[in-house]
Amino acid sequence: MADRNALLKQIGETSFTLDELRLYLDTHPLDENAMNAYAEHADRRRQLLNEYADRFEPLTCDCICTETNGSDGTKTQYPGQKHWTWADGPIPWDTEANAYAESAAGTKGGI
């Protein structure tokens, strides 16, 4: 992934697919192909969320690592200190804060 917005777009697309598969499986609970597709997309979403958490900050509480919690100091105001990472970066829907973060990092993006 080249940038934050491209990764967020992939997470959103994968999440949408999972939502649709969940709805389908509610009415077709024995569809093995749909269950397999759901498992594949759920794994992919988990991978994408973990990649996003590693590169930026956690998007969901499931991605918070209480063992390391930002102690590498690369993305935080607390360099080298173990801390609660939930609030390390701008929330994805805060477009003004994300535009500032991207300009500070020298990247541009858009969904």
N, CA, C and O of each residue as an XYZ file, in Angstrom:
444
protein
N       0.831     -1.180      0.000
C       0.000      0.000      0.000
C       0.877      1.245      0.000
O       1.786      1.379      0.819
N       0.601      2.122     -0.899
C       1.409      3.325     -1.004
C       1.021      4.358      0.045
O       1.890      5.071      0.546
N      -0.227      4.457      0.380
C      -0.615      5.499      1.326
C      -1.828      5.109      2.161
O      -2.488      4.097      1.929
N      -2.079      5.946      3.124
C      -3.165      5.743      4.078
C      -4.527      5.622      3.399
O      -5.307      4.728      3.726
N      -4.811      6.504      2.470
C      -6.134      6.506      1.845
C      -6.396      5.264      1.003
O      -7.517      4.756      0.972
N      -5.362      4.774      0.320
C      -5.529      3.556     -0.474
C      -5.819      2.367      0.442
O      -6.649      1.517      0.120
N      -5.144      2.314      1.566
C      -5.371      1.234      2.523
C      -6.767      1.342      3.139
O      -7.455      0.333      3.292
N      -7.187      2.550      3.490
C      -8.544      2.747      4.019
C      -9.604      2.340      2.995
O     -10.644      1.785      3.350
N      -9.328      2.622      1.729
C     -10.274      2.248      0.675
C     -10.408      0.732      0.596
O     -11.519      0.214      0.475
N      -9.290      0.019      0.663
C      -9.343     -1.444      0.629
C     -10.062     -2.000      1.848
O     -10.823     -2.961      1.731
N      -9.836     -1.416      3.006
C     -10.530     -1.852      4.220
C     -12.032     -1.638      4.070
O     -12.824     -2.511      4.425
N     -12.422     -0.485      3.548
C     -13.837     -0.185      3.340
C     -14.496     -1.132      2.353
O     -15.616     -1.590      2.577
N     -13.803     -1.426      1.259
C     -14.358     -2.331      0.256
C     -14.516     -3.749      0.823
O     -15.531     -4.409      0.600
N     -13.508     -4.195      1.548
C     -13.563     -5.537      2.134
C     -14.655     -5.611      3.202
O     -15.362     -6.613      3.302
N     -14.789     -4.559      3.993
C     -15.836     -4.514      5.023
C     -17.225     -4.540      4.384
O     -18.127     -5.212      4.885
N     -17.397     -3.816      3.287
C     -18.668     -3.808      2.569
C     -19.009     -5.211      2.071
O     -20.145     -5.666      2.204
N     -18.019     -5.888      1.500
C     -18.229     -7.243      1.008
C     -18.654     -8.172      2.149
O     -19.556     -8.993      1.985
N     -17.998     -8.037      3.303
C     -18.374     -8.857      4.455
C     -19.808     -8.573      4.901
O     -20.545     -9.499      5.241
N     -20.202     -7.314      4.903
C     -21.576     -6.962      5.278
C     -22.588     -7.625      4.337
O     -23.601     -8.168      4.778
N     -22.295     -7.571      3.034
C     -23.196     -8.172      2.057
C     -23.251     -9.693      2.217
O     -24.321    -10.296      2.128
N     -22.092    -10.303      2.452
C     -22.078    -11.744      2.654
C     -22.835    -12.144      3.919
O     -23.519    -13.167      3.937
N     -22.714    -11.343      4.971
C     -23.472    -11.628      6.208
C     -24.965    -11.597      5.951
O     -25.699    -12.473      6.407
N     -25.416    -10.586      5.219
C     -26.844    -10.491      4.904
C     -27.303    -11.690      4.072
O     -28.364    -12.261      4.324
N     -26.502    -12.061      3.089
C     -26.843    -13.214      2.247
C     -26.904    -14.487      3.087
O     -27.832    -15.285      2.958
N     -25.897    -14.669      3.954
C     -25.854    -15.882      4.770
C     -26.995    -15.952      5.787
O     -27.352    -17.039      6.240
N     -27.565    -14.805      6.146
C     -28.738    -14.809      7.029
C     -29.915    -15.544      6.388
O     -30.716    -16.175      7.076
N     -30.006    -15.452      5.059
C     -31.123    -16.102      4.361
C     -30.707    -17.378      3.638
O     -31.565    -18.122      3.164
N     -29.403    -17.643      3.546
C     -28.880    -18.841      2.873
C     -27.791    -19.472      3.750
O     -26.629    -19.524      3.347
N     -28.156    -19.948      4.936
C     -27.154    -20.382      5.910
C     -26.375    -21.644      5.524
O     -25.374    -21.964      6.164
N     -26.817    -22.361      4.493
C     -26.119    -23.587      4.095
C     -25.254    -23.402      2.852
O     -24.681    -24.371      2.354
N     -25.149    -22.182      2.344
C     -24.376    -21.922      1.128
C     -22.878    -21.973      1.443
O     -22.300    -21.025      1.975
N     -22.274    -23.107      1.097
C     -20.866    -23.329      1.422
C     -19.935    -22.348      0.704
O     -18.935    -21.914      1.275
N     -20.255    -22.000     -0.532
C     -19.432    -21.037     -1.271
C     -19.436    -19.674     -0.585
O     -18.399    -19.018     -0.485
N     -20.594    -19.259     -0.121
C     -20.692    -17.969      0.569
C     -19.941    -18.007      1.899
O     -19.294    -17.032      2.282
N     -20.032    -19.141      2.602
C     -19.300    -19.255      3.874
C     -17.791    -19.208      3.638
O     -17.061    -18.585      4.409
N     -17.322    -19.867      2.572
C     -15.900    -19.818      2.241
C     -15.464    -18.408      1.852
O     -14.396    -17.944      2.251
N     -16.305    -17.735      1.066
C     -16.001    -16.355      0.671
C     -15.951    -15.449      1.895
O     -15.099    -14.565      1.990
N     -16.868    -15.675      2.826
C     -16.878    -14.878      4.052
C     -15.581    -15.082      4.834
O     -14.982    -14.116      5.308
N     -15.152    -16.322      4.967
C     -13.919    -16.618      5.704
C     -12.715    -15.958      5.033
O     -11.858    -15.394      5.714
N     -12.647    -16.024      3.710
C     -11.534    -15.406      2.975
C     -11.517    -13.894      3.173
O     -10.468    -13.310      3.448
N     -12.687    -13.261      3.033
C     -12.753    -11.807      3.172
C     -12.512    -11.366      4.623
O     -11.934    -10.306      4.862
N     -12.949    -12.169      5.575
C     -12.702    -11.840      6.982
C     -11.208    -11.884      7.277
O     -10.689    -11.022      7.985
N     -10.514    -12.886      6.737
C      -9.061    -12.960      6.909
C      -8.376    -11.761      6.254
O      -7.468    -11.159      6.828
N      -8.823    -11.427      5.053
C      -8.230    -10.285      4.333
C      -8.444     -8.989      5.110
O      -7.533     -8.166      5.211
N      -9.642     -8.806      5.656
C      -9.931     -7.584      6.426
C      -9.039     -7.518      7.669
O      -8.532     -6.452      8.017
N      -8.854     -8.639      8.322
C      -7.982     -8.693      9.496
C      -6.550     -8.304      9.131
O      -5.894     -7.554      9.855
N      -6.078     -8.826      7.996
C      -4.732     -8.491      7.521
C      -4.611     -6.998      7.225
O      -3.632     -6.361      7.613
N      -5.602     -6.448      6.543
C      -5.585     -5.024      6.206
C      -5.633     -4.145      7.460
O      -4.915     -3.150      7.557
N      -6.486     -4.522      8.418
C      -6.570     -3.753      9.661
C      -5.249     -3.802     10.431
O      -4.823     -2.798     11.001
N      -4.608     -4.963     10.447
C      -3.318     -5.075     11.128
C      -2.237     -4.274     10.417
O      -1.398     -3.643     11.060
N      -2.260     -4.303      9.081
C      -1.294     -3.495      8.323
C      -1.494     -2.012      8.614
O      -0.529     -1.276      8.818
N      -2.756     -1.581      8.632
C      -3.045     -0.178      8.920
C      -2.568      0.190     10.329
O      -1.969      1.246     10.531
N      -2.835     -0.681     11.289
C      -2.407     -0.423     12.666
C      -0.886     -0.345     12.762
O      -0.354      0.499     13.482
N      -0.190     -1.212     12.047
C       1.272     -1.201     12.070
C       1.843      0.059     11.434
O       2.832      0.612     11.915
N       1.219      0.507     10.355
C       1.755      1.663      9.623
C       1.276      3.005     10.159
O       1.991      4.002     10.067
N       0.065      3.036     10.720
C      -0.502      4.307     11.152
C      -0.926      4.238     12.609
O      -0.136      4.522     13.510
N      -2.187      3.858     12.834
C      -2.724      3.684     14.181
C      -3.879      2.702     14.090
O      -4.407      2.479     13.001
N      -4.284      2.110     15.208
C      -5.369      1.127     15.143
C      -6.703      1.764     14.760
O      -7.056      2.843     15.237
N      -7.435      1.068     13.885
C      -8.779      1.522     13.495
C      -9.850      0.920     14.378
O     -10.908      1.518     14.575
N      -9.584     -0.252     14.907
C     -10.530     -0.907     15.797
C      -9.789     -1.316     17.064
O      -8.565     -1.446     17.072
N     -10.541     -1.514     18.116
C      -9.902     -1.903     19.376
C      -9.255     -3.271     19.279
O      -8.373     -3.588     20.077
N      -9.671     -4.091     18.321
C      -9.053     -5.403     18.121
C      -7.613     -5.293     17.635
O      -6.849     -6.250     17.757
N      -7.234     -4.151     17.091
C      -5.896     -3.965     16.530
C      -4.914     -3.335     17.519
O      -3.758     -3.098     17.170
N      -5.347     -3.068     18.718
C      -4.452     -2.487     19.713
C      -3.606     -3.599     20.309
O      -4.134     -4.579     20.835
N      -2.301     -3.445     20.226
C      -1.388     -4.443     20.800
C      -0.926     -3.926     22.156
O      -0.165     -2.962     22.235
N      -1.383     -4.559     23.198
C      -1.028     -4.092     24.545
C       0.404     -4.449     24.916
O       0.933     -3.944     25.907
N       1.039     -5.320     24.125
C       2.429     -5.678     24.408
C       3.396     -4.609     23.908
O       4.306     -4.210     24.634
N       3.207     -4.146     22.681
C       4.129     -3.163     22.115
C       3.586     -1.744     22.214
O       4.306     -0.820     22.593
N       2.305     -1.578     21.870
C       1.613     -0.294     21.978
C       2.451      0.928     21.626
O       2.626      1.828     22.447
N       2.959      0.953     20.418
C       3.640      2.141     19.923
C       5.025      2.352     20.483
O       5.574      3.445     20.343
N       5.612      1.355     21.111
C       6.900      1.563     21.756
C       8.047      1.727     20.769
O       9.154      2.095     21.162
N       7.788      1.453     19.463
C       8.863      1.679     18.497
C       9.101      3.171     18.275
O      10.155      3.560     17.771
N       8.136      4.005     18.643
C       8.303      5.458     18.603
C       8.235      6.088     17.235
O       8.530      7.276     17.105
N       7.859      5.350     16.208
C       7.866      5.900     14.863
C       6.625      6.716     14.526
O       6.675      7.549     13.621
N       5.514      6.502     15.225
C       4.272      7.173     14.843
C       3.611      7.861     16.026
O       2.384      7.904     16.108
N       4.398      8.392     16.934
C       3.776      8.833     18.168
C       4.424     10.072     18.746
O       5.543     10.439     18.388
N       3.711     10.694     19.629
C       4.268     11.820     20.373
C       5.014     11.350     21.619
O       5.556     12.164     22.367
N       5.040     10.026     21.842
C       5.725      9.429     22.996
C       6.831      8.508     22.499
O       6.726      7.296     22.683
N       7.881      9.025     21.880
C       8.892      8.161     21.275
C       9.502      7.180     22.272
O       9.948      7.551     23.358
N       9.503      5.909     21.856
C      10.136      4.873     22.649
C       9.413      4.464     23.915
O       9.928      3.649     24.680
N       8.227      5.012     24.155
C       7.489      4.673     25.371
C       6.253      3.848     25.046
O       5.510      4.156     24.114
N       6.050      2.806     25.821
C       4.824      2.020     25.697
C       3.674      2.883     26.193
O       3.743      3.452     27.282
N       2.619      2.979     25.395
C       1.479      3.835     25.745
C       0.225      3.337     25.035
O       0.294      2.457     24.177
N      -0.891      3.894     25.392
C      -2.181      3.555     24.782
C      -2.239      4.202     23.405
O      -2.284      5.427     23.295
N      -2.239      3.373     22.339
C      -2.100      3.878     20.975
C      -3.401      4.299     20.302
O      -3.380      4.842     19.198
N      -4.511      4.058     20.947
C      -5.812      4.322     20.308
C      -5.910      5.728     19.749
O      -6.517      5.925     18.697
N      -5.334      6.704     20.418
C      -5.467      8.100     19.993
C      -4.191      8.655     19.361
O      -3.991      9.870     19.378
N      -3.323      7.810     18.805
C      -2.071      8.283     18.212
C      -2.273      9.122     16.957
O      -1.516     10.066     16.729
N      -3.252      8.811     16.155
C      -3.392      9.516     14.894
C      -4.779     10.098     14.733
O      -5.657      9.883     15.568
N      -4.973     10.850     13.632
C      -6.305     11.416     13.380
C      -7.304     10.313     13.039
O      -6.946      9.310     12.421
N      -8.537     10.502     13.438
C      -9.561      9.533     13.096
C      -9.803      9.599     11.579
O      -9.774     10.688     11.006
N     -10.037      8.472     10.930
C     -10.108      8.443      9.472
C     -11.132      9.381      8.857
O     -10.923      9.869      7.746
N     -12.240      9.648      9.552
C     -13.284     10.497      8.967
C     -13.046     11.978      9.236
O     -13.843     12.807      8.799
N     -11.981     12.335      9.937
C     -11.645     13.739     10.160
C     -10.772     14.206      8.996
O      -9.544     14.176      9.077
N     -11.420     14.638      7.915
C     -10.694     14.963      6.687
C      -9.703     16.105      6.865
O      -8.640     16.089      6.244
N     -10.014     17.081      7.684
C      -9.100     18.200      7.911
C      -7.815     17.715      8.602
O      -6.711     18.073      8.190
N      -7.966     16.915      9.633
C      -6.794     16.399     10.354
C      -5.975     15.471      9.474
O      -4.745     15.495      9.530
N      -6.637     14.649      8.659
C      -5.907     13.740      7.782
C      -5.179     14.489      6.682
O      -4.074     14.104      6.301
N      -5.781     15.555      6.162
C      -5.093     16.365      5.161
C      -3.833     16.975      5.761
O      -2.799     17.033      5.096
N      -3.907     17.428      7.005
C      -2.738     17.986      7.679
C      -1.684     16.904      7.893
O      -0.497     17.140      7.663
N      -2.107     15.728      8.328
C      -1.158     14.631      8.583
C      -0.463     14.221      7.296
O       0.740     13.957      7.300
N      -1.202     14.164      6.195
C      -0.606     13.795      4.912
C       0.360     14.859      4.424
O       1.429     14.529      3.910
N       0.005     16.131      4.574
C       0.911     17.182      4.116
C       2.166     17.216      4.973
O       3.245     17.519      4.464
N       2.052     16.915      6.254
C       3.210     16.877      7.136
C       4.125     15.708      6.773
O       5.345     15.797      6.907
N       3.520     14.614      6.312
C       4.297     13.438      5.942
C       4.769     13.498      4.495
O       5.555     12.657      4.060
N       4.289     14.496      3.746
C       4.687     14.639      2.363
C       3.952     13.725      1.403
O       4.451     13.424      0.319
N       2.764     13.281      1.801
C       1.973     12.411      0.912
C       0.672     13.102      0.575
O       0.202     13.987      1.290
N       0.101     12.665     -0.544
C      -1.213     13.163     -0.927
C      -2.058     11.946     -1.247
O      -1.551     10.915     -1.688
N      -3.337     12.081     -1.020
C      -4.209     10.949     -1.324
C      -5.648     11.370     -1.353
O      -5.995     12.489     -0.975
N      -6.473     10.479     -1.800
C      -7.904     10.724     -1.822
C      -8.630      9.428     -2.095
O      -8.150      8.557     -2.820
N      -9.746      9.329     -1.522
C     -10.536      8.114     -1.740
C     -11.451      8.352     -2.898
O     -12.218      7.464     -3.271
